[in-house]
Amino acid sequence: MKNAGSIIIQQDKPEKPVWYLPFFYFWRMITPPYLKKNDKIGIVSPARSITFEEVHPAIRFFQRNNLEVILGSYIFSRQHQFAGSDEQRCRDFQQMLDDEKIRAIVCSRGGYGTVRFIDRLDFTKFLQHPKWIVGYSDVTALHAHIHRQFGIETLHATMPVNIKSEYPDETLQTMADALFGRQITHSCPGSALSRNGKSEGLLIGGNLSILYSLMGSVSEPDFAGKILFLEDVDEYLYHIDRMMMNLKRAGKLGKLKGLIVGGMTKMNDNAIPFGKTANEIIADAVKEYKFPVCFDFPAGHLDTNLALIMGRKARFSVDDVVELAFY
């Protein structure tokens, strides 16, 4: 590997063969080791391309937290909208999975592209030495796949493309707290559309569009008895309705223990309006069920994007104040 100051760029290695593990059902999730001072973390680009200038504030943030940053060989590559070819992005991610010294893999940004190579990844060494997978949006494909196939916790959190300063705000602090094993508890105001109640369950979910695209695949998460988190960005309102109807007709929504709706950001409408907001569409889709539901939770494509531990058991309470506590 090459050493560029305090930043290490991983050298390329031959691509590994396609590898796959069949479905499993897990009674107990596995927590990757928490980070410690001087640990190494990797940053890769599994989807859209990014520049060094966009990643640099995140590098400085991690360094301020006494972490050594390893950059993927192809992190700044570009092929159309992607960060290099599928083979290059897969190879970068595989190297980070296989390197036992890398304790967390942070995805530089989302967009689209992870699902194009996810079935080619060999998770053998990842299972032997679990590590944190960090990101949101398109990274939902990894959260869902790892949850379903391996029963290992992952971290839904902000990414370098969103980090503008090395100094932590609430978003960055919650990500650091989760990675270093500090207690995570979130709260926000309730809303008129919310349904009050209390529940407990494993947290799953992420980007609604990505979850919808995984239905019927080996990456489709198990919804039964879970608390589902949903967020999305730049979608047409009728798309939101179509995706929610799919989850409902597939029997996924009725099996939940709770629903947390984060940012439904920059929604689009047609010349003839759909007639409901994204939150109203979701509220209508789950109105017949009894589990607690909250809206406008500060996570997703928002300025405040609180870290969520996917696969971790949580207590969920909805009243005038919404509380989510991981344990």
N, C-alpha and C positions, 0 to 999 in steps of 0.2 A: 504493500500500500504506500501511497505517497503522503508525505507530511507537508501541509501548506500552513505554516505557522502552527496555531493551536487547532486547526481544522484538518482532519484526515479524510482523504478521498480514497474510497475503496477501489482496489484494482479489480479488473474483470477476471472472471474464471469461466471455464467451460460450462455451458448450460446443462442442467441436470435433466434426466429423463422425466417424462410425465409420470405422476404418482397420484394415487387416490386412495382414500380411506372410506369404507362404507358407513352408513348411518349408525349412530349409537344414541342411546338415551342415557342421560346422566342424572343420577340422583343427587350428586353433590358437585358443584362447580370447583374448578381449580383456580386459585389466585396466583398469578405470577409473582416472583420475588419483588418486593418494593425496591426502589432505587436508593443508593447510598452515595455519599460523597466520592467523587472521582470515577463513578461508573461511566461506561460508554453507552451512548445512544446513537442510533442511526437515523438519518433523514433520507427518504426516498420519494420519488414522484411516480406513483402507480397509475396516475390518470393524466391530467393536463400538464402542459409544460409550465415551467417557472424560471425565474432568473435569480442570479446570486443576490442582486440588490433586494429582491423580495424576501429572500430567505435570511439575509444577514441579521436583521433585528432578532429573529428567533434564535440564531446561533449565539448571539450575545446574551440573550435571556437564559439559555441553558448553561452557558459558561458561568454566568453570575450565580447559578445554582450548583456550581462545582461539578458540572458534568462535562465529559469530553464528547465532542460531536464528530461523528463519522458520516461523511457524505457518500451517497451511492455513486457508482461510476457514471451513471447516466442521468443523474438528477437534473441536469440542465440541458439534456438533449431535447431535440425537437423534431417531430415528424407530423406535419400538419398541426392539429390541435393537441396531439399527444406529446408526452415527454419521451420521445423516442419510440421505436417499434414495440410491439407486444413482447417480442423476445427480449429486448433490452430491459424493459420495465420488469418483466418476470425475473430476469437474471439478477437485477439489483435487489429485488425483494427476497429472492431465494438466498442470496449471499448473506443478507441481514438475518434471515431465519436460521441459517446454519452456523453463524458465528456465535459461539457461546459467550464471548466477551461483550456482545451487544445485549444490553438489558432492556431496551425498549426500541421499537421502530415507530418513528413519527412520520406520517404521511404529509408531504409538503403542501398539498392542496387536493381538492376534489375535482369535480367536473364530470368526466365519464372516462372509463377505461379499465378499471380494476377487474370487472367481470370478464373481460376478454382473455385474461390469463390465469384466473384464479384456480381453474381445474388442473393447471400444469404445475402448480406448486407442490413441493414435497415437504410435508410437515413433520417428517420423522424426527429430526433434531429439535424442532420446536416443541414436540411432545415430550422429549427427554429433558429439555431445558426451556420451559415456558418463559415468555417475555411479554411485555405490554405492547399491544398494537394500538396506536393513537391516531384519531382523526374523526371526521364526521362527513356528512354528505355522501359522496361516492364510496367512501370507506365503509358505509353501511353494509356493503357486500361482504367485507371481511368480518365485521362484527357478527353478522348473521351466520356466515359459513362456519366460523370458528366456534360460535355458540352451539350450533346444531351438530357439527361433526366431532368436536373435541372437548366441549364442556369447559373451556378456559375463558376466564374473564378478560374483557378488553375495555378500552377507555374511549368513550365518545367525548371528544374535546376539541378545542380550537386547533388550528393548524398554522404553520409558518406564514402562509399567504395572508393570514388575518392579523399577524403580530406586527405591530408598527413601532414598538418600543421595547427595549430590554428591561424596562421597569414594570413590575407586575401590577395589573389592575385586577378586578374581581375575577374575570375570566381566566387569566393566567394563574392567579393564585389557586383557584380550585383545581386546575390541571396539575400544578406542582404538588398540592396537598394530596391528590389521589395517587400520583406516582411515588411519592415518598411515604405513603401509608398513613397519612394523617386523617382524622375523622372527617367525613363528608356529610353535611346536612344542608339542604336547601329549603328556602321558603320564599313565597311570593303571594300577592293578594289573590283572593278568589275572584270570580267573575259571575255575571248574571247567567251565563250558559252552563256554568259548572254544576255538577251533581255531587252533593255532599256525601261523605262516608269515609270509612277507614278500611284499609286492606293491607296485606303483606304478600310479597311474591318476588320472584326474580324479575329484574328489569331487562327487557329486550327492545329492539326497534331501531329507529333512526329515521332516515329519509324515506318518506312514503313512496315516492316514485321508484326508488331502488328496491324496497321491500316488495312492491307490486311486481317488479320485473323478475324477482327471484321465486315467485310462486310456482310450484310444480317442479322446482329444481332441487338438487341435493343441498342447496344452501338455504332453502326455506326454513325459517325458524319454527320451533314448536311454540304455539301460542297458548296452549292450555295451562291455566293457572298462573299466567304471567301478567306483569304490569307492562303495558305497551306504551312506548314513547314514539310520537310521530312529529315530524317537521317537514317542511318543503319550501321551495323557492321557485319563482318564475314559472308557475304552472297556470294553465287555464282552469277556471273554476269547475267547468264540466269535467275536466280530467280528474280533479279531486273527487268529485262525485262518483265517477266511473271506478276509480281505484277503491274507494270505500265500499261501493256496492260489490266489488269483487271479493274483498275481505269478508263482507257480511255473508254473501251467498256461498262462500267456501267454508262457512262455519267457524271462522277464526275469531270474530268479534265476540260471539256469545260465550267463548271459553275463557275470556280475560278475567283478571282480578282487579284491573284498574286501567285507566287510559290517561296519559299525560300528553297534551297537545302543546308543542312548543311554537316556534315562529312559523307562521304560514305567510311567508314574506314575498312581496312584490307579485301578488296574484294578478292574473290577466282575465279579461272578460271579452265576450264577443259584442258586436254592434247591438244585438238583441240580448240584454243582460240575462244571466242565469237566474238571478233573483235571490241569491243567498250568498253570504260571505263564506269563506272556507271553514271558519269555525262553526257556522250554522249548518253547513253541509255535514260536517263530522258529528255535530250534536244530534242531528236528525237520524244519522245512520246508527247511532247507539242508544236512541231514546227508549227502546223497549227493554234494555238490560238494567241491572241493579247496581253494578259496580261504580265506584267513585270516578269522576271525570273532571279534569281541570283544563283550562285553556290559557294561552299566553304565558306559558312557563318559559322562563328566560334561558332557552337553549335552542340551538339551531343556527340558521343564517341571520343572526342578530348581533348587534354590537356587544351585548352581554350573552355569552355562550357558556353556561356553567357546565363543568365536567360531570359526566354521568358514567357510572361503572356498569357496563353491560354484562349481564350474567350474575350480578351481585344481588343478594336478597335485600329488600328495602321495605320500610314502613311508609305507607302513603296515606295521607290524611287531607281531606278537602272540606273546608268550612269557609269562614271569612278569610282565613289564611290557609294557604296550601303548604304542606310540609312533606318533604321527601328525605328520609334518613336511611343511609346505608349501614348495614351491620354484618 
